[in-house]
């Protein structure tokens, strides 16, 4: 199996999943305009991370959690920054 294609933008994730209309229908959001707004903001709802990343991985791709606003790391890392 080849290396995963690393997607670095929300637009790339949406495109690999089939475009605005396909993503809108699959995620259950009201309109494809909502998906367009994700592209503009370069941020998708964190609640959709697990669902969408499974589709991304099925297409032999990967994407950082930050595209969904999901913070990576552990709580202790934040304590180190605060002091």
SULVEN-V175256 format. One line per field, one symbol per residue. ss: DSSP state (2 for helix, 1 for strand, 0 for the rest). phi: phi as a letter, one per 20 degrees, with the letter a starting at -180 (. if undefined). psi: psi as a letter, one per 30 degrees, with the letter a starting at -180 (. if undefined). A space follows every 10 residues. Layout:
# SULVEN-V175256
ss: ???
phi: ???
psi: ???
This chain:
# SULVEN-V175256
ss: 0000111002 2222220002 2222222000 0222222222 2000022222 2222222200 1110222200 0000222222 220
phi: .fffeeedcf gfffffepog fffgffenff bffffgffgf flbdfgfegg ffffffffel ccbfgffdme eeocggffff ffd
psi: klkkjjkfle eeeeeffgle eeeeeefgle lfeeeeeeee fhklkefgee eefeeeefgh llkkfffggk klalefeeee ef.
